[in-house]
Amino acid sequence: MQTFQTLLAKKLSDALAKVGLPDAGEVTPATDPRFGDYQTNAALVLGKQRGENPRALAEKIVARLDVADLCEPPAVAGAGFINFTLRPDAIAKKTSEILRDKRLGVAEAELNQRIVVDFGSPNVAKPMHVGHIRSIVLGDALARIAQFLGHEVIRDNHIGDWGTQFGMVIYGWKNLLDRQSLRRDPLAEIVRIYKETNDRATRDPQVREACRQELVKLQAGDKENIDIWNECVAFSMQDFEQIYEGLDVRYDLQCGESFYNDRLAGVVERLLKSGVAEISEDAVVVFFRDNPELADKPCIIRKRDGGFNYATTDLATVDYRINDLKADAIWYVVGAPQTLHFKQIFEIARREGYRSDFRHITFGSILGEDRKLMKTRSGENVPLRDLLEEACKRARKIIDEKNPDLSEADKIDIAQKIGIGAIKYFDLSQYRMTDYIFSWERMLSLHGNTAPYLQNAYVRIRSIFRKAGESASKIDTLILSDFAEINLAKRLCQFAEIVPQVLNDFRPNILANYLFELANSFHTFYEACPVLKSEEPVRSSRLALCDLSGRVLQHGLDLLGIKVPEKM
């Protein structure tokens, strides 16, 4: 199904061809609704290219524009913008088509790809903290949207389950472990023994050497150490899975760094053989002498002592994702501090001849009220589990105040949807590179650009149908006469234009802000246009408009990983 934007773009292209002009400019939503619904800068672009008066060109283009079935006569404004105002009957027809469409007007992408989305990626033997929420929530939303647009998505959780910290964990396990504490709270006990070992190793060279030896034994495949490592991984994965279940996030793959161990030597040998890497001061290094940005930033892929590092593992991961998973694109949803690392990895992959579309999707930080990285009062990272539990607890308090007569089961379910949804939406409604200040009061508010506000709009719609005692009427064409219902219908038609835009720069905030505007438009319509008290056929038309508003809100929030309750 074509959107108004694509239909107008095609008609513009036809008009340009009729006057002997090439395609130029684009059709975009109008920046100011006073000038119409859409506009194009084609005449300005062509005027600059050809050294002609853009306004005169605009008049020439308008004379050949055949848009009477969609718009009022186009108007030329300013230096040469062409403005389009949609006709109410065209809006009614398009909205009726969307009403009957399971995809709500959203077309699948023209070129479907197999995309590996790397997001989450916590480290074993540590609890996830508040800093993990951005990668998890952003990656999940992008995966959902890409899949809805027809791409084949592989969600990959690249677990940090191998590294120098395990020497300390294993030493602590053998010398400091409290079995009762391990049974009560496994991850807390593992963190405790790691911290205590780290403290001892800092003060005592013998402990430091003992930790190193435990790591060597682990890497050499010592059975006792491998068993301890497996137990630590299992405890961590159990903890992670509980959090992912609460967040309604799933993965197709959870390959830890250890999965790639037997591939690392081959990666280094291959890069040496191809000349991409070279030996420098007993290490194996990739230099980027012909790349001004990376010329003074070489990448070590095997250390002097023969050890491998993150770069080696990530190069092995690239091989696996392209050769084994056959990925057309790989999206890394990882914080901005890793920018240099991924520039190096992508450049090496390109030098090896890989043509996949590599994207590092960065994001900002979550700050406390002091505008510093969010921490507990004792200076520790805020555990993610505690954050999610607090969100549900605060949502439950609001529900108890607003609707105390709900059943206990309903209260638990709704508190989960509101609390988790509030955290997700607060994050996704920001531009991903923005640092934002975490605020319970703002994210759980029933007013403003928040998940509870949008969820409440959906609940209000469902209550209309409960009062009506019927589902949405099946009508062929909507009847739109009031300004508020025309405006709401136009907003509903924009959903199909907004969703594909999200992936242009990986910005779920575009969809979040659209849903907020849609909820505002619905509330304005609801206040201005009686629904159940209207006479037929207006009553059925407005019920259908309510139904479509609810479906778009529900589906749009679902693409962001947010559920809607039927009651609040």
PyMOL commands that set and color helices and strands:
alter all, ss='L'
color gray80, all
select helices_A, chain A and resi 4-18+33-35+42-50+54-63+88-99+130-148+165-175+179-184+186-203+205-219+223-247+257-274+310-324+336-351+384-402+408-428+440-443+451-468+483-493+495-504+508-528+538-559
alter helices_A, ss='H'
color red, helices_A
select strands_A, chain A and resi 27-29+38-40+75-77+81-84+114-118+152-156+278-280+283-286+299-302+329-333+357-361+366-367+436-437
alter strands_A, ss='S'
color yellow, strands_A
deselect
rebuild
show_as cartoon
